[in-house]
Amino acid sequence: MIPYYWVMGLVSQTMEYYPYVVHPINVLGVGIALLVHHEWARQDLDRAVLWRRLGAFLGVGLLSVLPTVAYFLVVGGGVLEATKGNSAVMDALVASGLLIAAGLMWVVWRHFDWGPLVPGAMQALAAVTAPYALVSPFWNISGHVIISLMPALYLTLVDRRFWPLLVFPVVMVPNRIYLDAHTWEQSVGGFLVAALVVGGVYWVQASGSLRPELGATTS
């Protein structure tokens, strides 16, 4: 029989490392990459097209860190120290980077007419980032929960086969409490805000521009 203290020690270590291994930016990056692949696969195109799209996605991802890089070049200080705990400045930098990424991805996908799913996800990302940026200076709502739920929920709405990804933001809710980074209200509030905004944006899209694509998905 496994000792109780050993199990609890393992749980404690897992919760300590969870927000670093399953960082919301990692979840966002992997989630959008999966959506890029999903959209490409449905279009039955050459694999070279997929690599071009993933390359564009990675390029935009690098540009999204410009606000944070510029801040530390001007102000100075250590990144590790700044990212510990909660900071309205860091929240604003992350939010601005997400808005840059969402805008550029939307423009690139629309310019090359690569399909509606990725631009739709970028609209949802921008829509959920706005309240996070506005509320964060006054109420410490959990950005970890919001950003990790956005891609997982959008992918699940597009195709129910992606539902296991929802485990990551669900675990993130009690994780923020366990690490004393947020209260239950702040973590659950972040989950509800993201769920309502992403679900609302998707509902509007599914009744309009995404309807042909989703019809093809279910056929």
Secondary structure, DSSP 8 states (H G I E B T S, - for coil): ---HHHHHHHHHHHHHHHHHHT-HHHHHHHHHHHHHHHHHHHHT--HHHHHHHHHHHHHHHHHTTHHHHHHHHHH---HHHHHSS--HHHHHHHHHHHHHHHHHHHHHHHHHT--SHHHHHHHHHHHHHHHHHHHTTTS---HHHHHHHHHHHHHHHH-GGGGGGGHHHHHHHHHHHHTTSS-HHHHHHHHHHHHHHHHHHHHHHHTTTTHHHHHHHH-
